[in-house]
Amino acid sequence: MNNTHSDSEQPTESTALLRSETRPPAESRPAIRPVVARIRSQGVQAFLNNQSAFIPSFPSSAHEVAFKLVVLFQLLLILKKSTYRGDIWEQWSEEQNAGLNEQVLESCIFRTWTDYLDTERSDHDIEHVLWTSFLLEERKPAHVRGAVV
């Protein structure tokens, strides 16, 4: 039998079943909360007008999309959990604004994901977006990925 692989390339019992990832650890990536706080202070519209000013650059589009989606989901969660105080007119007005911002964020999430998928991606690329974790805050052990806390 003609074997084209050397003995050193043959899998053994100690060969890893899954290939190792070359992803940088989450600690080397930017944290989520500082970006969310900046967007909240400057407004969702400012973010939509210039997303690159809020989302840091990453070595791959998968990292960038993963980070952006987690930030957008975090903003959406904050809006949905918000309670408003003040007189009835102020409360109604704030709820209306929040409702509009929710729609805008949901649309941005959908657009971000569909834009990413418009280019043919491998299963590995898609998994990378969905499973890449980020620190919630600098120097704190809480991580988030594809979900919000």
N, C-alpha and C positions, 0 to 999 in steps of 0.2 A: 504494500500500500504506500502511495506517495503522500507524505505529509509535508505541507507547505509551511507549517508553524514550527518554530523551535520549541524545545522543552520549556524554556523560560516563559513562553507566551501562553502555554496551555493552562487552563484554569485548574485549580486544585481545590481541596476542601477548605483551604484558608482564603481563597479568593473571595473578595467582597461580591455579594449578589447585586448590589446597586452601585453604579459608578459614583465616585466621590464628586462632589460639587466644588467648583472653584469660586463660589460666592463669597464675598467678604462677609465677615460676621456682622450681625445687626448693629453691634456697638460702633462699627465704623460708618454706618449710614446715619443720615440726619434723623432727628427725633420728630415725631408727629405734632405734639402739642404746641411747640413754638410756631410752627407754620399755621396751625389752626387758629391760634391766638392772633397772629398777624392778620389773617384773613378776616377774622371777626372784628378786629379794630378798624380795618380799612374798608370793610364791606365786601359782600359777595360780588357786586358789580365790578369793583376794582380788580378782583381776582379774575373774573371772566374777561375783562378787557386786556389784562396782561398777565397771563398765567405763568409765564417764564420768570416773572419777577418774584413769584411766590414759591414755585416748585424748583428745587435745586437741580443742577445737572447731574446725571448719573451715567455710568459707563455703558448702559444698555437701555433700549426703549422699554424692556420688560421691567427693569427697576423703576424707571420713571413712571410708567403706567401703574405699577403696584403702589408706589408711594402716593400718587395723585388719587387713586381710588380710595385708599385708606383715609386720606385727608378729607375727601368729599363725603365719605360715609360718616366720618367723625362729625363734620359740620352738620350733616343731616340729622344725626342722632341728637346733637345739642339743640337744634331747632325744635325737634319733635318733643323734647323733654322740657322745653322752656315754659315757664308760667309767667303771666304778666300781671302787674299790679297797677294801681292807679284808678282813676275814675272809669266809668263804663266806656266812655268814648276812647280814651287812651288804650284801654285793654282791647277793644274791638280793632282799633287801628293797628296795634302791634301784632295782633293775631292775623290780620289781613296781610301785613308785610311778611310775617313769618311764612304764611301759606304760599305767597308768591316766591319767596326764597326757596322753600321746599321744592316747588315745581321746577325752579331754575336748577337747583342742585341735582334733582333726579334726572333732569334732561342732560345735564353735564356728565353725570355718571354713565348714563346710557350711551351718549356720544363718545365718551372716552373709551369705553369698552368696545363698541362697534367699530370705531376708527382703528383700534388696535387689531381687531379681528379681520378687518377689510384686507389687510395684507396677509397672505398665506403664512400661517404660523404652525410650527410643530407642536405636538403635545407637550414636549418639554418646555417650550417657550410659554405656553398657556399656563402650565403648572407653576412655572417660575413666577408669573404674575400673581397667581392665586395663593402661593405659599411663602412668598418672601416676607420675612418679618421685619418690623422696625421697632425701635425703642419708642415708647410713649413719651418719655421725657429723658433729657440728657442725664447720664450717670444714674439711672434708676433701672432696676431689673425688669420692669413690666414691658412686655413686647406685644405688638398687635400684628395681625396678618389677615387680610381678607375679611376682617370683622371689626367691630367697634366695641370699645369697652366704656 
